[in-house]
């Protein structure tokens, strides 16, 4: 269990612990079923190739979900996300390899309106 993080502890430039995920075909098909987004671009190799993207790509909303998990893991059990916005995500190919959420830099001023973490 991670140490509880409080707003007073967050400094501009702090690193956020990275989160690793695997974007497997199985995961993407399950997500398609849960979300209702059955676009074959997310799980069929041939279709993705014909569409010019090469390999299937991870659902944008799934990547946003991973970003929310990254933030909630970082702020701890007593913290909560007041507001979340991620208008654009870069398409990433699905693969058996680990999909790494790179460490994000924490910008205190921007995050103040988004995170509620009280002592």
C-alpha positions as CSV (number, residue, x, y, z in Angstrom):
1,X,0.0,0.0,0.0
2,X,1.3,3.4,-1.0
3,X,1.8,6.2,1.5
4,X,-1.2,8.6,1.5
5,X,-0.4,11.7,-0.5
6,X,-1.7,15.1,0.6
7,X,-2.0,18.3,-1.4
8,X,0.5,20.0,0.8
9,X,3.0,17.3,-0.2
10,X,2.7,17.9,-3.9
11,X,5.4,20.1,-5.5
12,X,5.7,21.4,-9.0
13,X,7.9,19.0,-10.9
14,X,7.3,16.0,-8.8
15,X,7.3,12.7,-10.7
16,X,4.2,10.4,-10.7
17,X,4.9,6.7,-10.3
18,X,4.5,5.0,-13.7
19,X,1.9,2.3,-14.4
20,X,2.5,-0.6,-16.8
21,X,-0.3,-2.2,-18.8
22,X,-0.4,-4.9,-21.5
23,X,-2.6,-4.1,-24.5
24,X,-3.4,-7.6,-25.6
25,X,-5.9,-8.6,-28.2
26,X,-7.9,-10.4,-25.5
27,X,-8.0,-7.2,-23.4
28,X,-9.1,-5.1,-26.3
29,X,-11.9,-7.6,-27.3
30,X,-13.1,-7.6,-23.7
31,X,-13.1,-3.9,-23.5
32,X,-15.0,-3.7,-26.8
33,X,-17.7,-5.9,-25.2
34,X,-17.8,-3.7,-22.1
35,X,-17.8,-0.4,-23.9
36,X,-19.9,-1.3,-27.0
37,X,-17.0,-0.1,-29.3
38,X,-16.7,-3.0,-31.6
39,X,-14.7,-1.2,-34.3
40,X,-12.4,-3.9,-35.7
41,X,-9.6,-1.4,-35.8
42,X,-9.1,-2.3,-32.2
43,X,-8.6,-6.1,-32.5
44,X,-8.4,-7.3,-36.2
45,X,-4.9,-7.2,-37.7
46,X,-6.1,-7.3,-41.3
47,X,-8.6,-4.6,-40.9
48,X,-6.1,-2.3,-39.2
49,X,-3.6,-2.9,-41.9
50,X,-6.1,-2.1,-44.7
51,X,-7.0,1.1,-42.8
52,X,-3.4,2.2,-42.9
53,X,-2.6,2.0,-39.2
54,X,-0.6,-1.2,-39.5
55,X,-1.7,-3.0,-36.3
56,X,-4.8,-2.7,-34.1
57,X,-4.8,0.3,-31.8
58,X,-5.8,0.6,-28.2
59,X,-9.2,2.2,-27.5
60,X,-8.7,5.9,-26.5
61,X,-11.1,5.6,-23.6
62,X,-9.3,2.5,-22.3
63,X,-6.1,4.6,-22.2
64,X,-7.9,7.3,-20.3
65,X,-9.0,4.7,-17.8
66,X,-5.4,3.7,-17.3
67,X,-4.5,7.3,-16.8
68,X,-7.2,7.6,-14.1
69,X,-5.8,4.5,-12.5
70,X,-2.3,6.0,-12.6
71,X,-3.6,9.1,-10.8
72,X,-5.7,7.3,-8.2
73,X,-2.8,4.9,-7.4
74,X,-0.6,8.0,-6.9
75,X,-2.9,10.0,-4.6
76,X,-3.8,7.0,-2.4
77,X,-7.0,5.6,-0.9
78,X,-8.1,8.8,0.9
79,X,-7.7,11.0,-2.2
80,X,-10.2,11.5,-4.9
81,X,-10.3,13.0,-8.4
82,X,-12.6,16.0,-8.5
83,X,-12.4,16.5,-12.2
84,X,-10.7,14.8,-15.1
85,X,-10.1,15.9,-18.7
86,X,-8.1,14.3,-21.4
87,X,-9.4,15.6,-24.7
88,X,-6.8,13.9,-26.9
89,X,-4.9,10.7,-26.7
90,X,-2.3,9.6,-29.2
91,X,-3.2,6.3,-31.0
92,X,-1.0,3.5,-29.8
93,X,-0.7,0.0,-31.4
94,X,-1.9,-2.9,-29.4
95,X,0.8,-5.5,-28.8
96,X,1.8,-8.2,-26.4
97,X,4.5,-5.9,-25.1
98,X,4.0,-3.8,-22.0
99,X,2.2,-0.5,-22.6
100,X,4.0,1.9,-20.3
101,X,2.4,5.0,-18.9
102,X,5.5,7.1,-18.8
103,X,6.1,9.1,-15.6
104,X,4.1,12.3,-15.8
105,X,5.4,15.5,-14.4
106,X,3.2,17.0,-11.8
107,X,2.2,20.6,-12.4
108,X,0.8,21.8,-9.1
109,X,-1.2,24.8,-10.4
110,X,-3.0,22.7,-13.1
111,X,-3.7,19.8,-10.7
112,X,-5.1,21.9,-7.9
113,X,-8.5,22.1,-9.5
114,X,-8.5,18.4,-10.3
115,X,-7.4,16.6,-7.2
116,X,-9.0,16.6,-3.8
117,X,-6.6,15.2,-1.2
118,X,-7.2,16.5,2.3
119,X,-5.5,15.8,5.6
